[in-house]
Amino acid sequence: MEFISRGAKHVTCVDLNFKCCAFIKETAVKFDVKNISVIKSDVFKFIKSCDTKFDIIFADAPFELNETDTIPDLVFQKELLTEDGILIVEHQAKRILQSHIDAKEIRKYGNCAFSLYSI
C-alpha cells in the first residue's frame, strides 16, 4: 500500500501466508485500491516462473530466512528488473547478505537494513 500511496501504477504482492494475502486484499477493498495483485505463492517459486519486468522489487522476507541471500541472484538471473529498476532486500542490520551480486548501497535503521541492488 505504501508504494501505491506514493504513485505506483501497479503493485504485485507475493506471499505464502494466507492471512497476509487476505489482509492485503481486505485493505485494498477498504481503500478502493484497484491497481494491486495479490499472489499466494512461495516467492522463490514465483521468481523462477515469473517473466515480468519490474521497476522496483521490494523483498521483505522474514529476518530468520537464510534463503533471503539468494534473492538478488535469482532476480538478476531471471532479469526481472527494468533497465533503471532497483531491488531492495530488507534484512537484519547485523547481517550482510551473501550473494554473488554486491549491493550498491546498504541503509541501516536500528535493527533493520535495506540492501539496494541495480543493473
HELIX and SHEET records of a PDB file:
HELIX    1   1 GLU A    2  SER A    5  1                                   4    
HELIX    2   2 PHE A   18  LYS A   30  1                                  13    
HELIX    3   3 VAL A   43  SER A   49  1                                   7    
HELIX    4   4 ASN A   66  THR A   70  5                                   5    
HELIX    5   5 ILE A   71  GLN A   77  1                                   7    
SHEET    1   A 2 VAL A  11  ASP A  15  0                                        
SHEET    2   A 2 ILE A  36  LYS A  40  1                                        
SHEET    1   B 4 PHE A  54  ALA A  59  0                                        
SHEET    2   B 4 LEU A  81  GLN A  92  1                                        
SHEET    3   B 4 CYS A 112  SER A 118 -1                                        
SHEET    4   B 4 GLU A 105  TYR A 109 -1                                        
END                                                                             
